[in-house]
Amino acid sequence: MVKLKLLRPFIQGKTFRNPAGSRATAAPTRPFILLNPANATPHANYHPTQSAELMHALTSSVAAQKEWACTSPSHRSSILRRAADILSQNIKALSEIETMDTGRPVRETECDVQEGIECLNYYAGLIATAPHGEMQRFHRGNWGYTTRQPLGVCLGIGAWNYPLQGVLWKSVPALAFGNSMIFKPSEYTPSTALWLGECFVEAGVPEGLFQVVLGAKEVAEQLIQSPQVSKVSFTGSVATGQKVYEMASRGMKKVTMELGGKSPMIIFDDANMDNAVSAAMMGNWYSSGQVCSNATRVFVHESIVEEFVEKLVERTKKLRIGDPMSAETDIGPMAHKQQMDKVLEYIDIGIKEGSTLIYGGKRPSNLPNHLKDGYFLEPAIFTNCTDDMTIVQHEIFGMVMSILTFRTEDEVIERANKTEFGLAAGVFTRDIQRGHRVIDKLDAGVTWVNNYNLAPVQMPWGGCKRSGIGRENGSASVEEWTQWKAVYVGMGTVDCPYPK
């Protein structure tokens, strides 16, 4: 019997402390067992956070936020910088924890930690420089001013594909602008959020300001409906996001919804072919295709499609699929079996609907014995696709690339926009005027010209249509994590038409 590491919620407060200690009562719920995606063996387990613990987390979060909101921006900035220093001292360990949960190669997860350090340092600098209000003068010496104030207790709900990025993108700006946060990671990938809780305490984040609760939708629902929560920031599927949005709307809570996508990449006949192929691979194979912004609809001008496909297949064949803990691995396993099975179903649908699977789409047959039970898949490349096919319309969240051809600029813009999603889009062309012209007409919140899937924290991230509401990152986060207060200052007598 393998002894599993027991994960515990990170709940703090003046009368209750549980960062690493014992539970107040034995949990009656069934434990959730985490499986290593590379070999399907258990590596940790936890019990979902109990209702009493959730209530305590809320109470202590309210108290901590009131004190934190009164601290100076420079004080908050110094704490975030200390947290960045702690991350920088634990890059290897933290990336391995992330890989153990998600199955993503350490080469990828180390980049996530580096970007997390940048996120902390960016907001440490933004706090002092962000616009916090303005002053206006009125008649008779009266005047007024505006200020930005924290929202209060915020709830973050993370996705399973990028757990460390998700908890940082939500918690860091929330804390930077004076809020507290209760964070619920995905039930599949909670480990790095728990690690971040310890990191924040070591950096000087006050007790109760950042807390991590564990469990599935029942835990999230209880917190979303709490009157003590002022904002909900959610990352996940459209279907779940709609339910979260509906629940939050009953309490008139502010929301950020970062949902799914079925993003287009448009490759014109004058594009740099090597760059276009590189971007298509990064926009489909990275993280085993489990990226919301992935360009799974690749529109290639009909005059260059044969050359594009030939180079794409040639380079994809060279990818090394294997142990995600190895620095040599290009493609690791999918995060969990349910997702792998879903992708295989879509590949089967694509074949049945008449598209041509020219490469991959199967379980690898050459893996070593200790990886045989892992959730590995080969990238799947489909040609002869049409806009109405299921694999072209649905978000699959796996390595399934649909290649479509086009003739004219107007045609491809219309087809690219013919989707319920609007998260991301990319254009490849040497004609810079055309690049900007096409990007301007695409319905997407995050776009690239001659690149794809870069997400610097200095730029806002989010989509339109069914891909979401609001933005994360960049200076746009000031609006997302604060609220306006207008103050009118009267300097004389009150004008009143009524008799005294």
DRENGU-542086 format. One record per residue (C-alpha): x, y, z; residue number from 0; chain; residue in three letters. Coordinates in pm, whole numbers, plus 50000, padded with zeros to 5 digits. Last residue first. Layout:
N
ROMI     c1     c2     c3    k  c    r
ROMI      X      Y      Z  NUM  A  ALA
...
//
This chain:
500
ROMI     c1     c2     c3    k  c    r
ROMI  46364  57780  50685  499  A  LYS
ROMI  46171  57771  50359  498  A  PRO
ROMI  46273  57518  50086  497  A  TYR
ROMI  46481  57614  49786  496  A  PRO
ROMI  46804  57488  49948  495  A  CYS
ROMI  47162  57571  49846  494  A  ASP
ROMI  47385  57442  50127  493  A  VAL
ROMI  47621  57700  50273  492  A  THR
ROMI  47990  57696  50192  491  A  GLY
ROMI  48284  57467  50113  490  A  MET
ROMI  48097  57147  50015  489  A  GLY
ROMI  48323  56851  49939  488  A  VAL
ROMI  48188  56587  49700  487  A  TYR
ROMI  48356  56243  49734  486  A  VAL
ROMI  48328  55980  49457  485  A  ALA
ROMI  48426  55621  49536  484  A  LYS
ROMI  48537  55393  49255  483  A  TRP
ROMI  48589  55021  49291  482  A  GLN
ROMI  48905  54810  49289  481  A  THR
ROMI  49021  54469  49164  480  A  TRP
ROMI  48907  54471  48799  479  A  GLU
ROMI  48971  54839  48730  478  A  GLU
ROMI  49328  54822  48857  477  A  VAL
ROMI  49364  54492  48668  476  A  SER
ROMI  49347  54683  48339  475  A  ALA
ROMI  49699  54805  48418  474  A  SER
ROMI  49824  54469  48301  473  A  GLY
ROMI  49686  54138  48420  472  A  ASN
ROMI  49336  53985  48409  471  A  GLU
ROMI  49045  54117  48208  470  A  ARG
ROMI  48668  54130  48229  469  A  GLY
ROMI  48407  53894  48090  468  A  ILE
ROMI  48460  53565  47913  467  A  GLY
ROMI  48506  53344  47612  466  A  SER
ROMI  48135  53338  47532  465  A  ARG
ROMI  48157  53671  47344  464  A  LYS
ROMI  48478  53851  47438  463  A  CYS
ROMI  48809  53745  47583  462  A  GLY
ROMI  49066  53801  47854  461  A  GLY
ROMI  49429  53893  47923  460  A  TRP
ROMI  49563  54245  47972  459  A  PRO
ROMI  49934  54304  47897  458  A  MET
ROMI  50207  54361  48160  457  A  GLN
ROMI  50179  53997  48272  456  A  VAL
ROMI  50330  53886  47944  455  A  PRO
ROMI  50114  53622  47773  454  A  ALA
ROMI  50276  53490  47454  453  A  LEU
ROMI  50041  53247  47284  452  A  ASN
ROMI  50130  53333  46923  451  A  TYR
ROMI  50367  53530  46703  450  A  ASN
ROMI  50362  53708  46366  449  A  ASN
ROMI  50085  53949  46476  448  A  VAL
ROMI  49922  53844  46801  447  A  TRP
ROMI  49579  53880  46958  446  A  THR
ROMI  49406  53872  47297  445  A  VAL
ROMI  49044  53986  47331  444  A  GLY
ROMI  48913  53836  47009  443  A  ALA
ROMI  48660  53922  46740  442  A  ASP
ROMI  48895  53974  46443  441  A  LEU
ROMI  48860  54297  46245  440  A  LYS
ROMI  49151  54489  46401  439  A  ASP
ROMI  49375  54184  46365  438  A  ILE
ROMI  49307  54187  45990  437  A  VAL
ROMI  49405  54551  45942  436  A  ARG
ROMI  49708  54526  46168  435  A  HIS
ROMI  49852  54233  45975  434  A  GLY
ROMI  49747  54377  45641  433  A  ARG
ROMI  49944  54693  45712  432  A  GLN
ROMI  50243  54490  45829  431  A  ILE
ROMI  50257  54287  45508  430  A  ASP
ROMI  50501  54010  45606  429  A  ARG
ROMI  50206  53798  45720  428  A  THR
ROMI  50106  53572  46005  427  A  PHE
ROMI  49788  53655  46198  426  A  VAL
ROMI  49685  53532  46541  425  A  GLY
ROMI  49362  53509  46741  424  A  ALA
ROMI  49246  53480  47102  423  A  ALA
ROMI  48944  53468  47334  422  A  LEU
ROMI  48639  53526  47121  421  A  GLY
ROMI  48417  53219  47123  420  A  PHE
ROMI  48073  53162  46972  419  A  GLU
ROMI  48233  53109  46633  418  A  THR
ROMI  48211  53258  46285  417  A  LYS
ROMI  48482  53518  46342  416  A  ASN
ROMI  48749  53313  46163  415  A  ALA
ROMI  48510  53249  45875  414  A  ARG
ROMI  48440  53619  45816  413  A  GLU
ROMI  48806  53710  45847  412  A  ILE
ROMI  48903  53427  45611  411  A  VAL
ROMI  48667  53542  45337  410  A  GLU
ROMI  48765  53908  45358  409  A  ASP
ROMI  49133  53820  45322  408  A  GLU
ROMI  49086  53594  45025  407  A  THR
ROMI  49161  53232  44930  406  A  ARG
ROMI  49123  53007  45233  405  A  PHE
ROMI  49235  52664  45356  404  A  THR
ROMI  49155  52484  45681  403  A  LEU
ROMI  49386  52285  45908  402  A  ILE
ROMI  49229  52146  46227  401  A  SER
ROMI  49479  52074  46504  400  A  MET
ROMI  49392  51830  46782  399  A  VAL
ROMI  49638  51827  47074  398  A  MET
ROMI  49387  51867  47356  397  A  GLY
ROMI  49136  52109  47496  396  A  PHE
ROMI  48857  52005  47259  395  A  ILE
ROMI  48677  52338  47216  394  A  GLU
ROMI  48406  52259  46965  393  A  HIS
ROMI  48350  52408  46617  392  A  GLN
ROMI  48640  52273  46412  391  A  VAL
ROMI  48633  51926  46571  390  A  ILE
ROMI  48256  51914  46517  389  A  THR
ROMI  48278  51998  46149  388  A  MET
ROMI  48091  52303  46019  387  A  ASP
ROMI  48397  52505  45917  386  A  ASP
ROMI  48535  52235  45690  385  A  THR
ROMI  48845  52022  45737  384  A  CYS
ROMI  49039  51853  45458  383  A  ASN
ROMI  49337  51827  45695  382  A  THR
ROMI  49364  51696  46052  381  A  PHE
ROMI  49681  51680  46262  380  A  ILE
ROMI  49670  51488  46591  379  A  ALA
ROMI  49949  51521  46850  378  A  PRO
ROMI  50035  51183  47005  377  A  GLU
ROMI  49871  51104  47336  376  A  LEU
ROMI  49996  51017  47685  375  A  PHE
ROMI  49780  50963  47993  374  A  TYR
ROMI  50024  50738  48176  373  A  GLY
ROMI  49969  50363  48211  372  A  ASP
ROMI  50269  50269  47996  371  A  LYS
ROMI  50500  50518  48169  370  A  LEU
ROMI  50698  50274  48388  369  A  HIS
ROMI  50718  50031  48096  368  A  ASN
ROMI  50901  50269  47864  367  A  PRO
ROMI  50691  50440  47593  366  A  LEU
ROMI  50705  50317  47233  365  A  ASN
ROMI  50339  50266  47152  364  A  SER
ROMI  50216  50625  47188  363  A  PRO
ROMI  49836  50647  47231  362  A  ARG
ROMI  49683  50767  46906  361  A  LYS
ROMI  49591  51092  46728  360  A  GLY
ROMI  49906  51106  46521  359  A  GLY
ROMI  49936  51226  46162  358  A  TYR
ROMI  49734  51272  45845  357  A  ILE
ROMI  49390  51243  46005  356  A  LEU
ROMI  49170  51341  45712  355  A  THR
ROMI  48835  51506  45780  354  A  SER
ROMI  48525  51311  45682  353  A  GLY
ROMI  48284  51330  45976  352  A  GLU
ROMI  48388  50984  46099  351  A  LYS
ROMI  48753  51085  46121  350  A  ILE
ROMI  48677  51398  46320  349  A  GLY
ROMI  48444  51206  46550  348  A  ILE
ROMI  48721  50956  46630  347  A  ASP
ROMI  48957  51241  46713  346  A  ILE
ROMI  48686  51393  46932  345  A  TYR
ROMI  48649  51069  47128  344  A  GLU
ROMI  49026  51046  47176  343  A  LEU
ROMI  49026  51401  47316  342  A  VAL
ROMI  48753  51314  47567  341  A  LYS
ROMI  48940  51001  47678  340  A  ASP
ROMI  49252  51206  47746  339  A  MET
ROMI  49051  51462  47941  338  A  GLN
ROMI  48890  51198  48161  337  A  GLN
ROMI  49229  51034  48216  336  A  LYS
ROMI  49392  51336  48377  335  A  HIS
ROMI  49645  51611  48310  334  A  ALA
ROMI  49748  51493  47965  333  A  MET
ROMI  50088  51333  47947  332  A  PRO
ROMI  50414  51508  47860  331  A  GLY
ROMI  50533  51648  47529  330  A  ILE
ROMI  50880  51795  47466  329  A  ASP
ROMI  51083  51583  47708  328  A  THR
ROMI  51458  51639  47734  327  A  GLU
ROMI  51440  51816  48073  326  A  ALA
ROMI  51299  51494  48217  325  A  SER
ROMI  51029  51522  48484  324  A  MET
ROMI  50762  51510  48213  323  A  PRO
ROMI  50863  51151  48128  322  A  ASP
ROMI  50788  51095  47761  321  A  GLY
ROMI  50698  51227  47418  320  A  ILE
ROMI  50995  51364  47223  319  A  ARG
ROMI  50882  51568  46925  318  A  LEU
ROMI  51060  51487  46597  317  A  LYS
ROMI  50744  51371  46420  316  A  LYS
ROMI  50594  51717  46481  315  A  THR
ROMI  50875  51876  46278  314  A  ARG
ROMI  50813  51671  45964  313  A  GLU
ROMI  50435  51695  46003  312  A  VAL
ROMI  50445  52074  46021  311  A  LEU
ROMI  50695  52105  45737  310  A  LYS
ROMI  50479  51899  45500  309  A  GLU
ROMI  50157  52068  45614  308  A  VAL
ROMI  50295  52417  45547  307  A  PHE
ROMI  50438  52325  45207  306  A  GLU
ROMI  50105  52176  45101  305  A  GLU
ROMI  49908  52471  45240  304  A  VAL
ROMI  50105  52738  45055  303  A  ILE
ROMI  49873  52840  44769  302  A  SER
ROMI  49556  52758  44967  301  A  GLU
ROMI  49627  53022  45228  300  A  HIS
ROMI  49636  52851  45567  299  A  VAL
ROMI  49364  52886  45831  298  A  PHE
ROMI  49466  52702  46150  297  A  VAL
ROMI  49168  52641  46378  296  A  ARG
ROMI  49316  52499  46701  295  A  THR
ROMI  49491  52823  46784  294  A  ALA
ROMI  49522  52762  47159  293  A  ASN
ROMI  49385  53031  47390  292  A  SER
ROMI  49236  52793  47647  291  A  CYS
ROMI  49551  52582  47677  290  A  VAL
ROMI  49547  52205  47725  289  A  GLN
ROMI  49708  52121  47392  288  A  GLY
ROMI  49953  51878  47551  287  A  SER
ROMI  50096  52174  47744  286  A  SER
ROMI  50228  52311  47412  285  A  TYR
ROMI  50107  52106  47114  284  A  TRP
ROMI  49849  52339  46957  283  A  ASN
ROMI  49957  52705  46968  282  A  GLY
ROMI  50324  52619  47007  281  A  MET
ROMI  50301  52394  46701  280  A  MET
ROMI  50111  52655  46500  279  A  ALA
ROMI  50361  52917  46612  278  A  ALA
ROMI  50660  52712  46495  277  A  SER
ROMI  50488  52638  46163  276  A  VAL
ROMI  50420  53008  46106  275  A  ALA
ROMI  50775  53104  46203  274  A  ASN
ROMI  50922  52852  45958  273  A  ASP
ROMI  50689  52968  45681  272  A  MET
ROMI  50756  53341  45710  271  A  ASN
ROMI  50419  53460  45583  270  A  ALA
ROMI  50363  53583  45227  269  A  ASP
ROMI  50082  53336  45149  268  A  ASP
ROMI  49883  53436  45456  267  A  PHE
ROMI  49861  53228  45774  266  A  ILE
ROMI  49554  53295  45988  265  A  ILE
ROMI  49547  53143  46336  264  A  MET
ROMI  49195  53108  46474  263  A  PRO
ROMI  49088  53051  46835  262  A  SER
ROMI  48835  52805  46962  261  A  LYS
ROMI  48817  52943  47313  260  A  GLY
ROMI  48722  52880  47671  259  A  GLY
ROMI  48663  53089  47981  258  A  LEU
ROMI  48824  53369  48178  257  A  GLU
ROMI  48531  53516  48373  256  A  MET
ROMI  48596  53810  48603  255  A  THR
ROMI  48309  53895  48832  254  A  VAL
ROMI  48175  54174  49055  253  A  LYS
ROMI  47903  54051  49285  252  A  LYS
ROMI  47538  54152  49248  251  A  MET
ROMI  47447  53882  49503  250  A  GLY
ROMI  47226  53693  49260  249  A  ARG
ROMI  47481  53772  48989  248  A  SER
ROMI  47741  53551  49157  247  A  ALA
ROMI  47524  53243  49115  246  A  MET
ROMI  47461  53318  48747  245  A  GLU
ROMI  47827  53389  48676  244  A  TYR
ROMI  47932  53063  48843  243  A  VAL
ROMI  47680  52867  48637  242  A  LYS
ROMI  47791  53037  48316  241  A  GLN
ROMI  48154  52972  48403  240  A  GLY
ROMI  48085  52601  48445  239  A  THR
ROMI  47948  52574  48091  238  A  ALA
ROMI  48213  52803  47944  237  A  VAL
ROMI  48497  52601  48093  236  A  SER
ROMI  48748  52731  48343  235  A  GLY
ROMI  48893  53040  48508  234  A  THR
ROMI  48687  53225  48768  233  A  PHE
ROMI  48733  53551  48958  232  A  SER
ROMI  48449  53610  49203  231  A  VAL
ROMI  48413  53943  49380  230  A  LYS
ROMI  48254  54082  49696  229  A  SER
ROMI  48243  53768  49913  228  A  VAL
ROMI  48090  53825  50259  227  A  GLN
ROMI  47738  53760  50130  226  A  PRO
ROMI  47839  53396  50071  225  A  SER
ROMI  47688  53251  49754  224  A  GLN
ROMI  48020  53214  49576  223  A  ILE
ROMI  48172  53055  49887  222  A  LEU
ROMI  47916  52776  49919  221  A  GLN
ROMI  47924  52718  49544  220  A  GLU
ROMI  48302  52682  49538  219  A  ALA
ROMI  48304  52412  49806  218  A  VAL
ROMI  48027  52219  49631  217  A  GLU
ROMI  48206  52251  49297  216  A  LYS
ROMI  48510  52044  49398  215  A  ALA
ROMI  48739  52046  49699  214  A  GLY
ROMI  49015  52231  49877  213  A  LEU
ROMI  49032  52574  50037  212  A  VAL
ROMI  49334  52803  50015  211  A  VAL
ROMI  49372  53120  50221  210  A  GLN
ROMI  49527  53461  50163  209  A  PHE
ROMI  49462  53746  50407  208  A  LEU
ROMI  49400  53525  50711  207  A  GLY
ROMI  49730  53600  50883  206  A  GLU
ROMI  49914  53892  50732  205  A  PRO
ROMI  50135  53849  50423  204  A  VAL
ROMI  50493  53871  50553  203  A  GLY
ROMI  50701  53689  50290  202  A  ALA
ROMI  50699  53367  50494  201  A  GLU
ROMI  50321  53384  50508  200  A  VAL
ROMI  50303  53439  50132  199  A  PHE
ROMI  50528  53140  50064  198  A  CYS
ROMI  50319  52910  50283  197  A  GLU
ROMI  50009  53006  50086  196  A  GLY
ROMI  50203  52968  49762  195  A  LEU
ROMI  50276  52604  49849  194  A  TRP
ROMI  49903  52540  49894  193  A  LEU
ROMI  49838  52696  49553  192  A  ALA
ROMI  50115  52479  49410  191  A  THR
ROMI  49954  52157  49534  190  A  SER
ROMI  49591  52197  49428  189  A  PRO
ROMI  49588  52031  49083  188  A  THR
ROMI  49298  51787  49037  187  A  TYR
ROMI  49043  51950  49271  186  A  GLU
ROMI  49104  52271  49082  185  A  SER
ROMI  49225  52547  49309  184  A  PRO
ROMI  48992  52731  49546  183  A  LYS
ROMI  49138  53061  49656  182  A  PHE
ROMI  49015  53283  49937  181  A  ILE
ROMI  49150  53629  49877  180  A  MET
ROMI  49192  53954  50070  179  A  SER
ROMI  49179  54292  49901  178  A  ASN
ROMI  49409  54592  49926  177  A  GLY
ROMI  49515  54662  49570  176  A  PHE
ROMI  49824  54441  49575  175  A  ALA
ROMI  49633  54159  49741  174  A  LEU
ROMI  49390  54122  49453  173  A  ALA
ROMI  49665  54189  49199  172  A  PRO
ROMI  49871  53898  49342  171  A  VAL
ROMI  49584  53657  49415  170  A  SER
ROMI  49430  53622  49071  169  A  LYS
ROMI  49720  53601  48828  168  A  TRP
ROMI  49921  53414  49094  167  A  LEU
ROMI  49660  53143  49159  166  A  VAL
ROMI  49608  53087  48786  165  A  GLY
ROMI  49977  53083  48693  164  A  GLN
ROMI  50040  52818  48956  163  A  LEU
ROMI  49741  52605  48852  162  A  PRO
ROMI  49791  52615  48474  161  A  TYR
ROMI  49583  52323  48340  160  A  ASN
ROMI  49358  52251  48639  159  A  TRP
ROMI  49162  52576  48646  158  A  ALA
ROMI  49142  52818  48937  157  A  GLY
ROMI  48860  52972  49138  156  A  ILE
ROMI  48949  53297  49312  155  A  GLY
ROMI  48714  53449  49570  154  A  LEU
ROMI  48759  53807  49682  153  A  CYS
ROMI  48696  53959  50025  152  A  VAL
ROMI  48690  54338  50006  151  A  GLY
ROMI  48649  54537  49683  150  A  LEU
ROMI  48946  54762  49751  149  A  PRO
ROMI  48902  55137  49706  148  A  GLN
ROMI  48981  55368  49419  147  A  ARG
ROMI  48942  55735  49502  146  A  THR
ROMI  48757  56023  49347  145  A  THR
ROMI  48767  56390  49435  144  A  TYR
ROMI  48533  56680  49471  143  A  GLY
ROMI  48527  57057  49495  142  A  TRP
ROMI  48319  57346  49615  141  A  ASN
ROMI  48478  57688  49583  140  A  GLY
ROMI  48158  57859  49476  139  A  ARG
ROMI  48132  57653  49153  138  A  HIS
ROMI  48313  57321  49104  137  A  PHE
ROMI  48671  57195  49114  136  A  ARG
ROMI  48761  56832  49029  135  A  GLN
ROMI  49026  56599  49180  134  A  MET
ROMI  49144  56262  49049  133  A  GLU
ROMI  49179  55899  49153  132  A  GLY
ROMI  49415  55611  49226  131  A  HIS
ROMI  49610  55599  48901  130  A  PRO
ROMI  49863  55311  48919  129  A  ALA
ROMI  50219  55414  49008  128  A  THR
ROMI  50253  55292  49366  127  A  ALA
ROMI  50079  54958  49320  126  A  ILE
ROMI  50232  54898  48976  125  A  LEU
ROMI  50582  54825  49107  124  A  GLY
ROMI  50490  54542  49341  123  A  ALA
ROMI  50243  54437  49073  122  A  TYR
ROMI  50525  54378  48826  121  A  TYR
ROMI  50752  54212  49082  120  A  ASN
ROMI  50490  53954  49173  119  A  LEU
ROMI  50403  53881  48811  118  A  CYS
ROMI  50771  53856  48711  117  A  GLU
ROMI  50829  53594  48979  116  A  ILE
ROMI  50524  53407  48853  115  A  GLY
ROMI  50663  53423  48499  114  A  GLU
ROMI  50978  53249  48624  113  A  GLN
ROMI  50764  52989  48799  112  A  VAL
ROMI  50565  52928  48483  111  A  ASP
ROMI  50886  52893  48279  110  A  CYS
ROMI  50996  52618  48519  109  A  GLU
ROMI  50660  52453  48447  108  A  THR
ROMI  50734  52431  48077  107  A  GLU
ROMI  51077  52266  48094  106  A  ARG
ROMI  50940  52060  48379  105  A  VAL
ROMI  50709  51893  48128  104  A  PRO
ROMI  50334  51922  48197  103  A  ARG
ROMI  50190  51623  48383  102  A  GLY
ROMI  49958  51849  48581  101  A  THR
ROMI  50002  51752  48947  100  A  ASP
ROMI  50357  51612  48941   99  A  MET
ROMI  50462  51883  48696   98  A  THR
ROMI  50350  52160  48930   97  A  GLU
ROMI  50536  52004  49221   96  A  ILE
ROMI  50845  51967  49000   95  A  GLU
ROMI  50823  52333  48898   94  A  SER
ROMI  50807  52435  49264   93  A  LEU
ROMI  51115  52238  49360   92  A  ALA
ROMI  51320  52367  49066   91  A  LYS
ROMI  51221  52732  49106   90  A  ILE
ROMI  51258  52749  49483   89  A  ASN
ROMI  51494  53044  49546   88  A  GLN
ROMI  51323  53259  49281   87  A  SER
ROMI  50989  53191  49445   86  A  LEU
ROMI  51119  53322  49777   85  A  ILE
ROMI  51250  53637  49609   84  A  ASP
ROMI  50913  53699  49445   83  A  ALA
ROMI  50744  53664  49786   82  A  ALA
ROMI  50983  53926  49922   81  A  ARG
ROMI  50888  54155  49634   80  A  ARG
ROMI  50520  54107  49716   79  A  LEU
ROMI  50587  54200  50077   78  A  ILE
ROMI  50775  54517  49981   77  A  SER
ROMI  50493  54627  49751   76  A  SER
ROMI  50232  54587  50022   75  A  ARG
ROMI  50431  54821  50247   74  A  HIS
ROMI  50487  55071  49964   73  A  SER
ROMI  50115  55073  49886   72  A  PRO
ROMI  50046  55178  50247   71  A  SER
ROMI  49840  54963  50484   70  A  THR
ROMI  49478  55048  50562   69  A  CYS
ROMI  49336  54790  50321   68  A  ALA
ROMI  49533  54522  50507   67  A  TRP
ROMI  49350  54586  50834   66  A  GLU
ROMI  49004  54553  50681   65  A  LYS
ROMI  49118  54259  50470   64  A  GLN
ROMI  49237  54057  50770   63  A  ALA
ROMI  48903  54083  50946   62  A  ALA
ROMI  48701  53980  50642   61  A  VAL
ROMI  48939  53694  50563   60  A  SER
ROMI  48917  53564  50921   59  A  SER
ROMI  48541  53539  50895   58  A  THR
ROMI  48545  53385  50548   57  A  LEU
ROMI  48805  53122  50638   56  A  ALA
ROMI  48609  53041  50952   55  A  HIS
ROMI  48295  52984  50749   54  A  MET
ROMI  48486  52764  50508   53  A  LEU
ROMI  48631  52562  50797   52  A  GLU
ROMI  48285  52504  50939   51  A  ALA
ROMI  48162  52396  50596   50  A  SER
ROMI  48439  52137  50560   49  A  GLN
ROMI  48726  52157  50313   48  A  THR
ROMI  48737  51856  50081   47  A  PRO
ROMI  48950  51570  50218   46  A  HIS
ROMI  49296  51530  50072   45  A  TYR
ROMI  49516  51285  49881   44  A  ASN
ROMI  49864  51260  49737   43  A  ALA
ROMI  50083  51058  49496   42  A  HIS
ROMI  49850  50800  49347   41  A  PRO
ROMI  49978  50615  49036   40  A  THR
ROMI  49848  50691  48687   39  A  ALA
ROMI  50201  50675  48537   38  A  ASN
ROMI  50272  51018  48386   37  A  ALA
ROMI  49946  51173  48508   36  A  PRO
ROMI  50049  51129  48875   35  A  ASN
ROMI  49716  51065  49042   34  A  LEU
ROMI  49562  51279  49317   33  A  LEU
ROMI  49319  51104  49549   32  A  ILE
ROMI  49014  51292  49680   31  A  PHE
ROMI  48925  51160  50023   30  A  PRO
ROMI  48567  51057  50098   29  A  ARG
ROMI  48391  51296  50334   28  A  THR
ROMI  48345  51235  50706   27  A  PRO
ROMI  48647  51451  50791   26  A  ALA
ROMI  48780  51394  51141   25  A  ALA
ROMI  48751  51713  51342   24  A  THR
ROMI  48969  52019  51403   23  A  ALA
ROMI  49216  51908  51139   22  A  ARG
ROMI  49579  51881  51233   21  A  SER
ROMI  49859  52112  51133   20  A  GLY
ROMI  50011  52247  50815   19  A  ALA
ROMI  49862  52589  50761   18  A  PRO
ROMI  49576  52519  51000   17  A  ASN
ROMI  49534  52798  51253   16  A  ARG
ROMI  49219  52894  51437   15  A  PHE
ROMI  49148  53175  51681   14  A  THR
ROMI  49333  53457  51507   13  A  LYS
ROMI  49277  53317  51162   12  A  GLY
ROMI  49426  53096  50898   11  A  GLN
ROMI  49311  52830  50653   10  A  ILE
ROMI  49548  52651  50417    9  A  PHE
ROMI  49353  52336  50342    8  A  PRO
ROMI  49539  52009  50398    7  A  ARG
ROMI  49721  51773  50167    6  A  LEU
ROMI  49805  51423  50288    5  A  LEU
ROMI  50101  51264  50108    4  A  LYS
ROMI  50008  50913  50013    3  A  LEU
ROMI  50150  50593  50160    2  A  LYS
ROMI  50150  50331  49888    1  A  VAL
ROMI  50000  50000  50000    0  A  MET
//
